Amino acid sequence: MSATEQMRAMLDAMMGTARNGEATGLQFNDPSVCKSFLLKCCPHDILAATRMDIGECNRVHDLALRADYELAQKKRDHFYDVDAYDHLNSFVSDCDRKTEMSKIKLAETQDKLSDEVTSKANLVHDLAEKIGKKLAAAEAKGAEGEVDESMKLMEEVEEYRKLKVEAEQDYRNSMPASSYQQQKLRVCEVCSAYLGIHDNDRRLADHFGGKLHLGFIEIREKLLELEKDIELRKQLRRAAKLTEYEVKPIPYDDKDRYRDRERDRHNRDRDRDRDRERDRRRRSRSR
């Protein structure tokens, strides 16, 4: 993206579609606009350029429309968080189903271990995950200039490494050497990636601090945030829609005109009834 395009995008994000005068073209409330994008939580954006890149969203993403929405939302509630919740809930549910399928596939393809050995393998996995997460967090703190926090996390990493060495030794002693060399995998509960029991700290830090894993954390946290009040929000949206269709009261300055129309209608109905009665009597006499 060129410097000019970056400046244009920045102005769109700050000022919306009306930054050059009257707003024209597509509006933020058009059905073709992505409501999740307006709330900064569309999975298509968050997971872009990762192993699980799902391509471009089939709805419109426009920074200027997001700015228009944020301004309009201050004046009236549009309840787009309900649409975003439905979108994220569907996406996460689909990912969770794929995770369960991956677990079943692993169970079918990997050698079955006894409950005792499986428990020891899971302990190694758990400690490895803690090391990876702490190491990724320490690197992030260091990059932000928070050296003390980074050093404190690294101390925790060293403690977990000692525990992991003991757990690995216990796991190794519980099974034949030939079986131990096989890569025991499991599926990451957050992002569905495969993690190996022999993965080194660098590999684990790259995973837990990577864009894919952090992107899924962002999506799941946003879903939990929206889920807290979703039932209330749905009720409020239904009530707001009903209010839109209520019959509007007649303005005071139109009441005289309304009464005149009602009086004229009443007179026409009365004259019509008289004509019908007159015609009925004439037919009766002619018999």
ZAVO-446860 format. One record per atom (N, C-alpha, C, CB): residue in three letters; y, z, x. Coordinates in steps of 0.02 Angstrom, whole numbers, plus 50000, padded with zeros to 5 digits. Atoms other than C-alpha are relative to their C-alpha. Glycine has a CB too. Layout:
% ZAVO-446860
ALAYZX ...
This chain:
% ZAVO-446860
MET499405000050042 MET500005000050000 MET500625000050044 MET500005006149952 SER499405000549960 SER501684994950071 SER500485005749984 SER500354993249989 ALA499504994750010 ALA503175006650088 ALA500374999049933 ALA500505000250058 THR499665001550063 THR504024997849941 THR499585002049941 THR500194992549996 GLU500464998350054 GLU502494999949831 GLU499935007649993 GLU499324996850011 GLN500044992750002 GLN502365018349879 GLN500625003049968 GLN499915002850071 MET499384997550029 MET504195021049834 MET500014998749925 MET500614996850034 ARG500025001750071 ARG503955012049668 ARG499545004849962 ARG499784992749990 ALA500474995450032 ALA502435022849627 ALA500295007049994 ALA499345000150039 MET499694993450001 MET503395038549672 MET500525000549944 MET500325001650068 LEU499495000150053 LEU504835033749556 LEU499674999949931 LEU500464994050008 ASP500355000250064 ASP503615029549416 ASP499735006949981 ASP499424994950003 ALA500294993450013 ALA502765046549434 ALA500535005149981 ALA499625002450062 MET499474995150014 MET504435055649427 MET500394998349936 MET500475000350058 MET499535001950053 MET505415045549298 MET499684996449942 MET500534995750029 GLY500335003350056 GLY504155036249190 GLY500194992749992 GLY500145003749938 THR499895007150012 THR504265019049113 THR500724998349987 THR499574997749943 ALA499315001450018 ALA506095020849066 ALA500485000750059 ALA500225004649944 ARG499564998849942 ARG506755022749243 ARG500494994350010 ARG499605001050062 ASN499545005749993 ASN507555005349233 ASN500364998549935 ASN499624993850024 GLY499685001050065 GLY508255007549058 GLY499525001749944 GLY500244992749994 GLU500434998850056 GLU507345006448893 GLU499264998850018 GLU500204995649941 ALA500725000849987 ALA505465008848898 ALA499744993949963 ALA499625006349978 THR500295006050031 THR504514992848863 THR499254999750015 THR500364993650026 GLY500715000949987 GLY502714987448853 GLY499575005749975 GLY499884999250074 LEU500494995050021 LEU501244999448841 LEU500295007050000 LEU499394999750046 GLN499784993150006 GLN501585017248784 GLN499425004750017 GLN500285001449929 PHE500534995249978 PHE500635032848842 PHE499525001749945 PHE500325006350027 ASN500444998150056 ASN499935035948667 ASN499574994249975 ASN500415002849943 ASP500435005650018 ASP499095018948659 ASP499275001950011 ASP500194993650041 PRO500724998349993 PRO497195020648632 PRO499694997450065 PRO499614997349942 SER500285002849939 SER496895010148788 SER500165004150063 SER500244992950010 VAL499804995949943 VAL497695023348901 VAL499505005850008 VAL500725002849991 CYS500484994749985 CYS496515035848986 CYS500335006849994 CYS499714999050071 LYS499714993350011 LYS496895053348922 LYS499835004750057 LYS499765003049933 SER500194995949943 SER495945061249066 SER500454998650059 SER499264998750019 PHE499545001749947 PHE497055051949188 PHE500685003449989 PHE500104992350005 LEU499364996950015 LEU498605058549100 LEU499995007550018 LEU500184999249925 LEU500084992949983 LEU497915076149132 LEU499745000950071 LEU499535003449951 LYS500194999949928 LYS497455071749314 LYS499285002350011 LYS500475004650038 CYS500694997849991 CYS495585074049291 CYS499494994649985 CYS499865006049956 CYS500475005450013 CYS494785056949271 CYS499494999550057 CYS500374993349990 PRO500515000449947 PRO493125056449368 PRO500044993550040 PRO499315000749969 HIS499955006449965 HIS493435038149412 HIS500485000550059 HIS500224994549952 ASP499524999049946 ASP494935043549517 ASP499745005250050 ASP500675002249972 ILE500204994449956 ILE494225059849586 ILE499434998150046 ILE499805006049957 LEU500595001849961 LEU492595052049647 LEU500064993150033 LEU499385000149956 ALA499905006549968 ALA493345035749711 ALA499865000450075 ALA500724997449987 ALA500165000549928 ALA492735030449885 ALA499525005450023 ALA500655000550041 THR500544995449982 THR491265042749882 THR499334996549987 THR500065006849960 ARG500675002950012 ARG489385039849875 ARG499874998949926 ARG499475004650030 MET500095000750073 MET489515041849686 MET500614996849968 MET499875006849969 ASP499445003850028 ASP491005030349661 ASP499764996349938 ASP500304995150053 ILE500225003150062 ILE490855024749480 ILE500454994249979 ILE499975005249943 GLY499595005850013 GLY492115010749493 GLY500645001749962 GLY499614994949961 GLU499374999050036 GLU493745008249400 GLU499875002149928 GLU500424993650001 CYS500044997750070 CYS494015016749233 CYS500154994049955 CYS500505005949986 ASN499885005650046 ASN493945004849084 ASN500625001149957 ASN499404999049956 ARG499364998850034 ARG495555012649019 ARG500574999850050 ARG499985006949963 VAL499415001049958 VAL497315011049085 VAL500195006350038 VAL500594997649958 HIS499734994749958 HIS497905021949230 HIS500694997750025 HIS499525001850060 ASP499325002049980 ASP499785021449258 ASP500415006450011 ASP500334995349947 LEU499624993949984 LEU500845034749345 LEU500625000749956 LEU500214999950073 ALA499414999850042 ALA502365030049241 ALA499835002649930 ALA500334993049995 LEU500224997650065 LEU501405033049080 LEU499835007450002 LEU499394996049976 ARG500134992849993 ARG500845049949146 ARG500655003949998 ARG499625001550066 ALA499354996750001 ALA502665054549176 ALA500285000149929 ALA500494996450047 ASP499775000350070 ASP503095048848998 ASP499635005349958 ASP499884993049970 TYR500404995250037 TYR501665059448930 TYR500235007250014 TYR499264999250017 GLU499814993249982 GLU502175075049026 GLU500675001949969 GLU500045000750077 LEU499354998850031 LEU503955073348959 LEU499925000949924 LEU500494994250015 ALA500114999750072 ALA503365070248780 ALA499625006349980 ALA499634993849975 GLN500414994150014 GLN502115084748788 GLN500435006349995 GLN499475000950054 LYS499544994350004 LYS503565096748814 LYS500335000649932 LYS500534999650054 LYS499675000250065 LYS504265091548645 LYS499515000849943 LYS500394993549992 ARG500514999650053 ARG502655090148544 ARG499314999850030 ARG500084994249949 ASP500694999649974 ASP500835094548573 ASP499614993949977 ASP499655006649976 HIS500395005950017 HIS499755078848581 HIS499255001350002 HIS500174994450049 PHE500704998050000 PHE498095088148605 PHE499554995350041 PHE499745000449928 TYR500405004549959 TYR497505076048740 TYR499485003950041 TYR500444995950046 ASP500494996049964 ASP496585090548822 ASP499324999949964 ASP500245007350007 VAL500625000650038 VAL495295088848682 VAL499634993650019 VAL500135000249924 ASP500315006349979 ASP494985070648728 ASP499735000550071 ASP500524994249995 ALA500214999249931 ALA494895075148912 ALA499375004350005 ALA500575003150043 TYR500604995750001 TYR493635088948875 TYR499384996049980 TYR500105005949951 ASP500575004050023 ASP492505076948780 ASP499774995250055 ASP500184996049936 HIS500165004749946 HIS492605064548925 HIS499645003650057 HIS500654996750026 LEU500304996349944 LEU492225077349061 LEU499325003049981 LEU500475005450024 ASN500634997050022 ASN490865085948960 ASN499444994949998 ASN500095003349930 SER500495005350001 SER489965069548933 SER499804998050071 SER500274993949962 PHE500145002049931 PHE490115064949117 PHE499585005250036 PHE500664998950039 VAL500374994749966 VAL489515081849183 VAL499305000949971 VAL500385006749995 SER500664999550031 SER488085082649057 SER499544994550026 SER500054999749923 ASP500405005649974 ASP487495065549117 ASP499795001450072 ASP500404993449995 CYS500164998349930 CYS487585071249300 CYS499485005450003 CYS500645002250037 ASP500494994550000 ASP486615087149260 ASP499304997449981 ASP500225005549952 ARG500655003050018 ARG485245076849177 ARG499694996450060 ARG500084995149940 LYS500255003549940 LYS485115066149334 LYS499775004950053 LYS500554995450028 THR500204994849952 THR485025081849441 THR499305002749983 THR500515005850000 GLU500664997550021 GLU483555088449339 GLU499464994850012 GLU500025001949926 MET500495005349987 MET482685071649353 MET499844999550075 MET500274993249974 SER500105000249927 SER482935071949543 SER499555005850022 SER500685000350037 LYS500424994249984 LYS482165089349550 LYS499274998649982 LYS500255006349962 ILE500685001650021 ILE480645083349453 ILE499684995050048 ILE500004997249928 LYS500265005149953 LYS480455068349568 LYS499825003150067 LYS500524994450010 LEU500154996649937 LEU480545079449723 LEU499365004149994 LEU500595004550020 ALA500594995850010 ALA479245091249651 ALA499364995850000 ALA500055003949934 GLU500595004450002 GLU478075076449625 GLU499834996950067 GLU500124994549949 THR500115003649936 THR478305068749798 THR499905004650059 THR500584995550013 GLN500084995449944 GLN478385084149911 GLN499385004349993 GLN500625004550006 ASP500604995750000 ASP476885094549960 ASP500165006649965 ASP499745001250071 LYS499894993750037 LYS476705109449844 LYS499875005950046 LYS499565000349938 LEU500074994049959 LEU476965126149930 LEU499825005949956 LEU500665001450040 SER500144993950037 SER476375143249879 SER500655003349980 SER499555004950042 ASP499404996550023 ASP477595154549788 ASP500345003850057 ASP499845004849942 GLU499724996149944 GLU477805165249944 GLU500374995450049 GLU499435003750037 VAL499685004649953 VAL478185150450058 VAL500624996849969 VAL499504994550023 THR499425002950035 THR479335142649927 THR500595004850000 THR499814998249927 SER499484994949999 SER480315158949917 SER500345000350069 SER499715006849982 LYS499724999849933 LYS480535159050107 LYS500404993750015 LYS499445000850052 ALA499635006249991 ALA481065140750107 ALA500675000249963 ALA499584993949976 ASN499384999550039 ASN482345144249971 ASN500515004650034 ASN499865002649930 LEU499554995549964 LEU483055158650075 LEU500354996250057 LEU499625006150028 VAL499715004049946 VAL483315146650222 VAL500534995349971 VAL499464995950037 HIS499535004550033 HIS484165134250103 HIS500645003849980 HIS499674996849938 ASP499424996150023 ASP485295147850031 ASP500465001950058 ASP499775006349963 LEU499604998249942 LEU485855153850202 LEU500344993950031 LEU499565003550052 ALA499715006249973 ALA486135135950260 ALA500604997949958 ALA499474994450001 GLU499445001850044 GLU487245132750108 GLU500605004650012 GLU499795000449926 LYS499454995349988 LYS488265148450141 LYS500354998350066 LYS499745007250002 ILE499705001849935 ILE488515143150323 ILE500424993749992 ILE499444998850053 GLY499635006250010 GLY489035125650270 GLY500655001049963 GLY499574995049963 LYS499404998750040 LYS490275132050139 LYS500525003950041 LYS499815003849937 LYS499534996049961 LYS491035145150255 LYS500304995950057 LYS499645006150029 LEU499765004149945 LEU491165132750399 LEU500514994949975 LEU499424996550034 ALA499525004850029 ALA492025119850288 ALA500655003549981 ALA499694996649938 ALA499404996250018 ALA493215133150223 ALA500405002150062 ALA499815006349960 ALA499664998149938 ALA493605139050400 ALA500384994150030 ALA499495002750052 GLU499675006049974 GLU494015121350455 GLU500624998349958 GLU499524994050001 ALA499435001450044 ALA495145119050303 ALA500575004950013 ALA499785000449926 LYS499484994949986 LYS496075135350339 LYS500334998550067 LYS499695007150001 GLY499725001749935 GLY496285130250521 GLY500474994149996 GLY499454998550049 ALA499575005950008 ALA497005113450469 ALA500665001749966 ALA499644994549961 GLU499394997950036 GLU498255122550357 GLU500425004950041 GLU499815003349934 GLY499624995549957 GLY498805133650502 GLY499865007349989 GLY500724998849991 GLU500184993050013 GLU498005149650435 GLU499455002050049 GLU499765000949925 VAL500474998749945 VAL497185154150600 VAL499605006449989 VAL500375000450066 ASP500354993650010 ASP496775172350558 ASP499454999449947 ASP500505005549978 GLU500505001050053 GLU495885167450397 GLU499424995850025 GLU500314996849938 SER500515004349972 SER494955153850490 SER499535003950046 SER500324994150037 MET500414996049954 MET494365166050625 MET499555004949962 MET500455003850049 LYS500394995350039 LYS493795178450494 LYS499404996549968 LYS500445003349945 LEU500555003850029 LEU492745165150408 LEU499484998250052 LEU500274993749966 MET500475001849947 MET491985159950574 MET499575006050020 MET500384997450062 GLU500404994049986 GLU491435177950604 GLU499445000749948 GLU500455006350000 GLU500514999750053 GLU490535177350436 GLU499464994750012 GLU500324999049931 VAL500485005449984 VAL489735160750488 VAL499495002450052 VAL500384993850026 GLU500454997649948 GLU489025168950644 GLU499495005049973 GLU500405003250057 GLU500474995250031 GLU488255182950540 GLU499464996549960 GLU500385005049955 TYR500495003850040 TYR487435170550423 TYR499534996150045 TYR500374995249952 ARG500435003749953 ARG486785160550572 ARG499445004550027 ARG500424997250059 LYS500514995349976 LYS485875175950638 LYS499465001149947 LYS500325006750020 LEU500474999050055 LEU485085178850468 LEU499574993749989 LEU500375001749936 LYS500365006350010 LYS484605160450456 LYS499464999150054 LYS500494994050001 VAL500505000549946 VAL483715160850626 VAL499395004249983 VAL500305002150067 GLU500554995650018 GLU482655175450566 GLU499614997149941 GLU500265007149982 ALA500335002850059 ALA482305167050398 ALA499594993850018 ALA500524998349947 GLU500365006049979 GLU481795150750484 GLU499365001950037 GLU500444995750045 GLN500604997849963 GLN480595160050599 GLN499475002649953 GLN500195005650051 ASP500464997450049 ASP479815168950452 ASP499684994349961 ASP500365004849951 TYR500255005950037 TYR479645152350358 TYR499514996050043 TYR500594995549978 ARG500435003849954 ARG478885143750512 ARG499325003450008 ARG500354999350069 ASN500624996349989 ASN477585157350535 ASN499555000249937 ASN500165007150021 SER500384999550062 SER477035156150353 SER499624993649983 SER500465001749943 MET500345006350016 MET476375138250363 MET499794996350064 MET500464995649958 PRO500225003749941 PRO475485126050481 PRO500584996150032 PRO499444995149980 ALA499465003449964 ALA476555117750615 ALA500114992949974 ALA499834999750074 SER499935006950025 SER476195100350546 SER500404999749935 SER499314996849990 SER499644999850064 SER476845105150375 SER500735002050010 SER499665004949951 TYR499324997749988 TYR478375113850446 TYR500464994350022 TYR500005005550054 GLN499595005549975 GLN478975097750529 GLN500244995549943 GLN499624996050050 GLN499795004150055 GLN479095089250360 GLN500675002549972 GLN499464999949944 GLN499334998250026 GLN480855088850289 GLN499945002449928 GLN500484993950004 LYS500024997250067 LYS480905100450139 LYS500694999149968 LYS499785007550001 LEU499355001650032 LEU482275094150021 LEU500105004049937 LEU500044992649985 ARG499834997750066 ARG483175101149873 ARG500654996849979 ARG500055007849998 VAL499425003550028 VAL484565094749760 VAL500585004849993 VAL499824996949932 CYS499394996050008 CYS486345101349767 CYS500165000649926 CYS500604996950039 GLU499874998850071 GLU486715109249598 GLU500694997549978 GLU499945007449985 VAL499325001950016 VAL488535103949607 VAL500084992449995 VAL500495002750052 CYS499875007249995 CYS488495085649658 CYS499374995650002 CYS500414998650060 SER500645003750003 SER486645080549652 SER499784997050067 SER500044994649949 ALA500205002749935 ALA486575076249839 ALA499375003750025 ALA500585000650052 TYR500604996949971 TYR484955079749935 TYR500195003950063 TYR499474994650016 LEU499904995849941 LEU484985093950062 LEU499335001650031 LEU500395006549981 GLY500624998749966 GLY483655096350194 GLY499985006950033 GLY499874994850052 ILE500064993349971 ILE482985112850259 ILE500155000050075 ILE499305002849988 HIS499875000549928 HIS483205106450438 HIS500704997250015 HIS499474995750033 ASP499335002549989 ASP484995100350414 ASP500395004850045 ASP500384998949933 ASN499624995749955 ASN486135106850552 ASN500665002049967 ASN500144996550067 ASP499384997350028 ASP487765116250524 ASP500534994649989 ASP500285005450045 ARG499505005350005 ARG488835100750554 ARG499884995749937 ARG499994995750062 ARG500185004050059 ARG487905090850422 ARG500165003749936 ARG499254998150001 LEU499864996050059 LEU488065105050297 LEU500745000949988 LEU499665006850005 ALA499274999350007 ALA489915107650332 ALA500314993649974 ALA500325001950068 ASP499755006550023 ASP490225089050308 ASP499854999149925 ASP499694994350040 HIS500175000750072 HIS489325089950141 HIS500445004449957 HIS499265001949989 PHE499634995450043 PHE490165105550070 PHE500754999250005 PHE499815007150017 GLY499295001349993 GLY491865100550136 GLY500194992949987 GLY500245002050068 GLY499885007150012 GLY491675082350089 GLY500314998649933 GLY499354996350006 LYS499645002050060 LYS492605072749955 LYS499545000049938 LYS500304993150009 LEU500465000250057 LEU491055070749845 LEU499885007049971 LEU499344996950020 HIS500154993150023 HIS490595089249836 HIS500635003349972 HIS499715004250058 LEU499374997050024 LEU492415095049820 LEU500244996749936 LEU500534999550055 GLY499805003550061 GLY492725081749689 GLY499625002649940 GLY499894992550007 PHE500394997350055 PHE491305088249582 PHE500215007149984 PHE499254999850017 ILE499754993250013 ILE491945105949603 ILE500644999649958 ILE500145003850067 GLU499375000950037 GLU493655100149541 GLU499854998149927 GLU500444994650033 ILE500175002250068 ILE492875091449390 ILE499695005749959 ILE499514994050003 ARG500344994550035 ARG491765106249345 ARG500485005749984 ARG499415002650041 GLU499514994750013 GLU493185118749362 GLU500484998149945 GLU500395001750065 LYS499565002350054 LYS494305108149252 LYS499655000349933 LYS500244992850014 LEU500394999650062 LEU492925107049122 LEU499965007249974 LEU499294997150011 LEU500034992950020 LEU492725126049121 LEU500675002449974 LEU499775004350059 GLU499324998150022 GLU494615128049105 GLU500134997449929 GLU500534997250049 LEU499885002950066 LEU494685116348954 LEU499535003149948 LEU499894992450002 GLU500514997550046 GLU493115124048877 GLU500205006849970 GLU499345000750036 LYS499824993250023 LYS493905141448860 LYS500305000049931 LYS500485003150049 ASP499645000150064 ASP495005136648712 ASP499854993849959 ASP500755000650012 ILE500105006650031 ILE494195120448655 ILE499925000549924 ILE499384996850030 GLU500104999650073 GLU493665126448481 GLU500675001249965 GLU499515005749983 LEU499344998850030 LEU495405133148444 LEU500434993750003 LEU500365005850037 ARG499605006149992 ARG496205117248512 ARG499784994749950 ARG499944997350072 LYS500245004950049 LYS495095106548400 LYS500235001749930 LYS499234999750002 GLN499764997950066 GLN495565116848248 GLN500754998449992 GLN499875007549990 LEU499285001350003 LEU497415115348289 LEU500144992549994 LEU500355002850063 ARG499895007350005 ARG497255096448312 ARG499844997649929 ARG499564996250051 ARG500165001950069 ARG496395094748143 ARG500565002049952 ARG499345003149978 ALA499464997750043 ALA497765105048062 ALA500624995750008 ALA500175007450016 ALA499425004249986 ALA499115094548145 ALA499924993149966 ALA500114999150075 LYS500125006550031 LYS498305078448081 LYS500075000549924 LYS499314997450019 LEU499924999150072 LEU498215085347904 LEU500735000449981 LEU499635006249976 THR499294999350013 THR500055089847912 THR500354993250000 THR500335004650052 GLU499695006649996 GLU500495071947959 GLU499914996149935 GLU499704996050058 TYR500145003850061 TYR499715065647796 TYR500245003549937 TYR499274998649995 GLU499744996550058 GLU500535078347681 GLU500564995949967 GLU500255007050019 VAL499465003550036 VAL501705071447545 VAL500665003150019 VAL499895000349922 LYS499354997549979 LYS503475072847606 LYS500435001949940 LYS500374994750043 PRO499574997950055 PRO504705082347495 PRO500574995049989 PRO500295007050012 ILE499465004650016 ILE506055072247407 ILE500665002950025 ILE500034998549924 PRO499364997549976 PRO507745073947494 PRO500475001649942 PRO500344994850047 TYR499554997950053 TYR509115082447392 TYR500434994349975 TYR500455005750024 ASP499555005450021 ASP510235067047391 ASP499644994449964 ASP500364997250060 ASP500395005150035 ASP508815056647317 ASP499735002549933 ASP499434997650043 LYS500304997150060 LYS508385068347174 LYS500274996849937 LYS500125007649999 ASP499715003250059 ASP509605060547050 ASP499694993149989 ASP500764999450007 ARG500305006750005 ARG508925043247089 ARG499275000649976 ARG500034996450068 TYR500704999050020 TYR507155049847069 TYR499965001749925 TYR499685005650042 ARG500004998250071 ARG507575057746899 ARG500154994049956 ARG500505005649986 ASP499835006050039 ASP508355041346840 ASP499394995449994 ASP500594996250033 ARG500585004350002 ARG506785031746887 ARG499475002949953 ARG499704999250071 GLU500484996850044 GLU505695044446797 GLU500204999349927 GLU499925007450018 ARG499755000750069 ARG506805043546641 ARG499894992949975 ARG500755001949997 ASP500115007050020 ASP506725024546640 ASP499274998649987 ASP500264995350054 ARG500715001050010 ARG504845024846659 ARG499775003149935 ARG499605003050058 HIS500184996650062 HIS504695037346516 HIS500234996049940 HIS500315007049998 ASN499735004050056 ASN505805026546403 ASN499584993749990 ASN500744998250013 ARG500405006050007 ARG504785010946442 ARG499335001549968 ARG499894996750068 ASP500644998150030 ASP503175019946400 ASP500085001549926 ASP499715006150036 ARG499894998250070 ARG503915026546237 ARG500114993749958 ARG500615004749993 ASP499895006350037 ASP504535009146184 ASP499364996149993 ASP500534995750036 ARG500635003650003 ARG502845001646225 ARG499545003049946 ARG499655000150068 ASP500414996750051 ASP501975014646116 ASP500254998349930 ASP500005007550010 ARG499725001750066 ARG503175010945970 ARG499824992949980 ARG500775000850001 ASP500175006950015 ASP502854992245983 ASP499274999449980 ASP500144995450061 ARG500715000250017 ARG500984995045980 ARG499875002749930 ARG499595003950052 GLU500084997050066 GLU501125006245827 GLU500254995349945 GLU500375006849996 ARG499725004850048 ARG502214993345737 ARG499524994249989 ARG500684997550025 ASP500475005550007 ASP500984979345773 ASP499385002249962 ASP499804997250070 ARG500594997550036 ARG499544990045710 ARG500135000449926 ARG499795006850027 ARG499844999450071 ARG500434993245544 ARG500044993149968 ARG500665003849991 ARG499945006850027 ARG500824974645520 ARG499314997149987 ARG500404995550048 ARG500675002750010 ARG499014969845544 ARG499645003449942 ARG499595000850064 SER500314996350055 SER498504983445422 SER500234997449932 SER500155007550007 ARG499735002550064 ARG499664976645283 ARG499734993049985 ARG500764999850003 SER500215006950011 SER499084958745309 SER499294999549974 SER500074996050063 ARG500695000250023 ARG497284963245265 ARG499985000549926 ARG499605005650030 
